[in-house]
Amino acid sequence: AQAIFWIQQDLEKVRSTASTLTDSGSDCDSFANKLYSALTSPENPKPLVGADFNLTRTPGFNSNVLTLTYKVSDSTDEDDIIATSTAEVIPDAAFNCP
């Protein structure tokens, strides 16, 4: 449950950043890249259930849609995955595009 909460917290930060992006007039079809560039890396490692874990997010880009694949894994064994999730984020400014 703590790992999923950690993912949700990070996703809320991503959504908050997505709501602050603005359109410079030439950003249509590139908001996903612009959003990912504006994100900071998750703070790692983090203690959960008596061990240290890392949160990683892997991006996927499709025009204005940023797909994030999350993984929480043991900091000493990347193959020991305790949670995964996928989310899509569309920055608010993308809705101003024609």
C-alpha positions in Angstrom: 0.0 0.0 0.0 2.9 2.4 0.8 4.4 1.9 -2.7 1.1 2.6 -4.4 0.7 5.8 -2.3 4.2 6.8 -3.3 3.3 6.4 -7.0 0.1 8.4 -6.5 2.0 11.2 -4.7 4.4 11.5 -7.6 1.6 11.4 -10.2 -0.1 14.3 -8.3 3.2 16.3 -8.7 3.2 15.5 -12.4 -0.4 16.6 -12.8 0.3 19.8 -10.9 3.2 20.5 -13.2 1.0 19.7 -16.2 -1.5 22.3 -15.1 1.1 25.1 -15.1 2.5 24.6 -18.6 1.7 27.4 -21.0 1.4 27.4 -24.8 4.1 29.5 -26.5 2.3 29.2 -29.8 4.4 26.4 -31.2 4.0 23.7 -28.6 1.0 21.8 -30.1 2.0 18.2 -30.6 4.9 18.5 -28.2 3.4 19.0 -24.8 4.3 15.5 -23.6 8.0 16.3 -24.2 7.7 19.7 -22.6 6.0 18.2 -19.5 8.5 15.4 -19.1 11.4 18.0 -19.4 9.8 20.1 -16.6 9.7 17.1 -14.1 12.2 16.5 -11.4 13.4 13.0 -10.6 11.7 11.2 -7.8 13.6 11.2 -4.4 15.4 7.9 -4.1 15.8 5.7 -2.1 12.9 5.8 0.2 12.4 3.5 3.2 9.2 1.3 2.9 8.4 -1.8 4.9 11.8 -2.0 6.5 13.9 -1.7 3.3 15.0 1.0 0.9 13.2 1.2 -2.4 13.5 3.3 -5.6 10.7 4.8 -7.7 11.3 5.0 -11.4 9.1 6.4 -14.1 9.6 5.6 -17.7 8.0 8.0 -20.2 6.2 7.3 -23.4 5.4 10.1 -25.8 2.4 10.4 -28.1 1.9 14.0 -29.3 0.4 15.8 -26.3 -0.1 12.7 -24.2 2.6 11.7 -21.7 2.4 8.0 -20.6 4.3 7.2 -17.4 5.1 3.7 -16.4 5.9 3.5 -12.7 7.9 0.9 -10.9 8.9 0.6 -7.2 11.7 -1.8 -6.7 14.2 -2.7 -4.0 17.2 -0.3 -4.1 19.7 -3.2 -4.0 17.8 -5.5 -6.5 16.0 -3.7 -9.4 14.3 -7.0 -10.3 12.6 -7.1 -6.9 9.5 -5.1 -8.0 6.8 -4.5 -5.4 4.5 -2.2 -7.4 3.8 -1.0 -10.9 1.4 1.4 -12.5 0.8 3.2 -15.7 -0.8 6.6 -16.2 -1.5 9.1 -19.0 -1.3 12.8 -18.5 -2.4 15.5 -20.9 -1.2 19.0 -20.0 -4.1 21.5 -19.7 -2.5 23.8 -22.3 -2.8 21.1 -24.9 -6.5 21.6 -25.0 -5.9 25.0 -26.5 -4.4 23.5 -29.6 -6.4 23.4 -32.8 
